[in-house]
Amino acid sequence: MADELERPEESSETHEHDDPGAHLPPPTIWPFAFAGAVALILVGLIVSTWASAIGIVLAVIFGFLWIRDVTRDVRAAPEPEPVVAPPALTVEEGELSEPERYPRSKFLEGATLGLGAVIGGIVTVPVLGFAVAPAFVGQESPDVDLGPMDNYPEGEWRITTFTADPEKGDVTRRTAFIRYNGLKDEVPSYTILFNRCVHLGCPTQPQGRPGDEVQVETSKATVTLIPTEPSGFGCPCHGGAYDIEGNRTAGPPVRALDRFEYSIIDGSLWLGELYAVAEVEGQGADAVAVRYRATDPGVHVDGLEQYLYPITP
Ligand code: FES
């Protein structure tokens, strides 16, 4: 009958979709290798740019191999034979046409990939944010007014204690050892060492008798100055020792004491950003050191160890 719904004859070839595993990608290790490479990139962002670079190269290689495995079936499939269009369905007036059908294997394939992408995003995005964001927002700078330059006589050390962030209060109290070195090329030169031990972060102490404390009111907060004549600096926690320029001389510390940048504004000494040094050559205004990004105690900033951290040969 012309009004009857005419259906194409089903052939045995159409039953290939009945196998739910027919279109699933074969098991492969590359997703795990790719995830490991991404982890290496993230770790490298914190530890070393070299590790990140190696991670990127590995991620590209493993990603390529993963895609190659997933698409192997597609690439290996023979050219489809020309399909003869089935006779059009005739539909009675008012009757809905039959909905398009998708094989279950396609659904499972898409759901697996989609679920993997969602889980990967949930795991990766927060870690990436914490690792990368500081590079864009910048390091916190103390930006502290330490008072008039006259408070720092040439060649003398002052144990200087200040509040790095007055809004946060005493939890931001810090101590630096400051010595005015005189003029260098007509520019005032200061040595400003952070007292935090670069082994595990204990407060180091000057090896010398402290003098009388002086309180100085500055534009930011109250600064405490204690004169001293140290022969070096020592850490009471594990016996770490540093010379007068902050170089490690004994014990477990892994580098020289960290230093602060500084600037002179309207005759006052202002503290700048903290930075790390591996070793200082020379003394006072003639001291020379390679400057590294501020990093945690216990972290090497140069040599082979910087790539092996936290493994210490
Ligand atoms: S924390 Fe200073 S030597 Fe260990």
Residues whose N, C-alpha, C, O or C-beta is under 5 A from the ligand:
A	BS01	FES	C197 H199 L200 G201 C202 C235 C237 H238 G239 G240
